[in-house]
Amino acid sequence: IITEDVAIEDLTPRVGRLAVYGPAAAATIVRTLPPGPVETIGDAGRPSAMLAAELDIRPDLLAPNGFLHAATVIALADTASGFGCIAHLPAGAENFTTVELKSNFIGTAREGTIATVARPVHLGNTTQLWDAVVSRKTDGKTIALFRCTQMILWPKK
């Protein structure tokens, strides 16, 4: 088993297919957040079954009530799940798109760092299902449970 920290831009080239996502991510919400180090854990030469990422809380990520905005939490969990999906696309698949997501919030934060760990529940040829847990890094308290369904996109015939 290997563990390494890689920049979000380096994740896709590391796992092979869809190398365009590295540079393309720089102009998207991934750059706006941006997540901190992305940790992948897997067997040498194979993508990870788990993807972890962190995000430092900044004032512009808070809601008007002073607590972490729900969309920030969802964006971090969805980003980790999305990069996990990219790493696990079936051979020949072109891409993916999110077709459903859900989040249950059971806590919040005002400062510090939040962390997420995304894990696949189902890695199929037409869909993937990912679960992510978002927590406060300081005390490990879970602040959200997230689930998304990704539809695998195949070349048009």
C-alpha positions as CSV (number, residue, x, y, z in Angstrom):
1,I,0.0,0.0,0.0
2,I,1.3,3.5,-0.9
3,T,0.3,6.8,0.6
4,E,1.2,10.1,-1.0
5,D,0.0,13.7,-1.1
6,V,-0.6,15.1,-4.6
7,A,-1.9,18.4,-5.8
8,I,-5.4,18.2,-7.3
9,E,-3.9,19.2,-10.7
10,D,-1.7,16.1,-10.6
11,L,-4.3,13.6,-9.6
12,T,-5.7,12.7,-13.0
13,P,-2.4,12.3,-14.8
14,R,-1.3,10.1,-11.9
15,V,-4.2,7.7,-12.6
16,G,-4.0,7.8,-16.3
17,R,-7.2,8.4,-18.4
18,L,-8.6,11.9,-18.9
19,A,-5.3,13.8,-18.3
20,V,-7.2,16.9,-19.4
21,Y,-8.8,17.2,-16.0
22,G,-5.6,18.4,-14.4
23,P,-5.3,21.6,-16.4
24,A,-9.1,22.0,-16.8
25,A,-9.6,21.9,-13.0
26,A,-7.6,25.1,-12.7
27,A,-10.4,27.1,-14.3
28,T,-13.3,25.6,-12.3
29,I,-14.7,25.5,-8.9
30,V,-11.9,23.2,-7.9
31,R,-9.5,26.1,-8.2
32,T,-12.0,28.4,-6.4
33,L,-12.2,26.3,-3.3
34,P,-9.2,25.0,-3.6
35,P,-8.9,21.8,-1.7
36,G,-5.7,21.2,0.1
37,P,-3.6,18.1,-0.5
38,V,-5.5,15.1,-2.0
39,E,-4.4,11.8,-0.4
40,T,-4.8,8.6,-2.3
41,I,-4.3,5.2,-0.9
42,G,-4.1,2.1,-3.1
43,D,-1.9,-0.6,-4.4
44,A,1.1,0.4,-6.5
45,G,0.1,1.0,-10.0
46,R,-3.7,1.1,-9.3
47,P,-6.0,4.0,-8.4
48,S,-7.2,4.2,-4.9
49,A,-10.5,3.0,-3.7
50,M,-10.5,6.0,-1.3
51,L,-9.9,9.7,-1.9
52,A,-9.3,12.2,0.9
53,A,-9.1,16.0,0.6
54,E,-9.1,19.0,2.9
55,L,-10.2,22.6,2.7
56,D,-9.2,25.5,4.9
57,I,-12.2,27.6,6.0
58,R,-12.0,31.2,4.8
59,P,-14.5,34.0,5.4
60,D,-15.7,33.9,1.8
61,L,-16.8,30.2,2.4
62,L,-19.1,31.2,5.3
63,A,-22.9,31.8,5.1
64,P,-24.3,35.1,6.2
65,N,-25.0,33.6,9.7
66,G,-21.2,33.1,10.2
67,F,-21.2,29.3,9.9
68,L,-19.7,27.3,7.1
69,H,-22.0,27.5,4.0
70,A,-23.6,24.1,3.1
71,A,-22.6,24.5,-0.5
72,T,-18.9,24.6,0.6
73,V,-19.3,21.3,2.3
74,I,-21.1,19.8,-0.7
75,A,-18.5,21.1,-3.1
76,L,-15.6,19.5,-1.2
77,A,-17.4,16.1,-0.9
78,D,-18.5,16.2,-4.6
79,T,-15.1,17.2,-5.8
80,A,-13.4,14.3,-3.9
81,S,-16.1,11.9,-5.2
82,G,-15.8,13.2,-8.7
83,F,-12.0,12.7,-8.8
84,G,-12.5,9.3,-7.4
85,C,-15.0,8.6,-10.2
86,I,-12.5,9.8,-12.8
87,A,-9.9,7.5,-11.4
88,H,-12.3,4.5,-11.7
89,L,-13.8,5.1,-15.1
90,P,-14.3,1.8,-17.0
91,A,-11.9,1.3,-19.9
92,G,-13.4,3.1,-23.0
93,A,-15.6,5.5,-21.0
94,E,-15.3,9.2,-22.0
95,N,-16.4,10.9,-18.8
96,F,-19.1,11.1,-16.1
97,T,-21.7,13.4,-14.8
98,T,-23.5,13.7,-11.5
99,V,-27.1,12.6,-11.7
100,E,-28.1,12.8,-8.0
101,L,-26.6,13.9,-4.8
102,K,-27.7,14.1,-1.2
103,S,-26.2,15.5,2.0
104,N,-27.2,15.3,5.6
105,F,-25.7,18.0,7.9
106,I,-25.1,17.1,11.5
107,G,-22.6,19.7,12.5
108,T,-20.8,22.8,11.3
109,A,-17.7,24.9,11.6
110,R,-16.6,28.5,11.6
111,E,-12.9,28.2,11.3
112,G,-10.1,25.7,10.8
113,T,-10.0,22.9,8.3
114,I,-12.6,20.5,7.1
115,A,-11.6,17.1,5.6
116,T,-13.5,14.6,3.5
117,V,-13.0,10.9,2.7
118,A,-14.8,9.6,-0.4
119,R,-15.3,5.9,-0.9
120,P,-17.0,4.0,-3.7
121,V,-20.1,2.0,-2.9
122,H,-20.7,0.8,-6.5
123,L,-18.3,0.9,-9.4
124,G,-20.4,-0.1,-12.4
125,N,-20.2,0.3,-16.2
126,T,-23.2,2.7,-16.3
127,T,-23.2,4.3,-12.8
128,Q,-20.9,4.7,-9.8
129,L,-22.1,5.5,-6.3
130,W,-19.9,7.3,-3.9
131,D,-20.2,8.1,-0.2
132,A,-18.2,10.8,1.5
133,V,-17.9,11.9,5.2
134,V,-16.9,15.5,5.9
135,S,-15.5,16.3,9.3
136,R,-13.7,19.0,11.2
137,K,-10.0,18.2,11.2
138,T,-9.3,19.5,14.7
139,D,-11.6,17.1,16.5
140,G,-12.8,14.7,13.9
141,K,-16.4,15.5,14.5
142,T,-18.6,14.6,11.5
143,I,-20.4,17.6,10.0
144,A,-21.9,16.0,6.9
145,L,-22.7,12.7,5.3
146,F,-22.8,12.9,1.5
147,R,-23.8,10.4,-1.3
148,C,-23.8,10.9,-5.0
149,T,-24.6,8.9,-8.1
150,Q,-22.4,9.4,-11.2
151,M,-23.6,8.4,-14.6
152,I,-20.8,7.0,-16.8
153,L,-20.6,8.6,-20.3
154,W,-19.7,6.5,-23.2
155,P,-18.7,7.6,-26.7
156,K,-21.7,8.1,-29.0
157,K,-22.0,5.3,-31.6
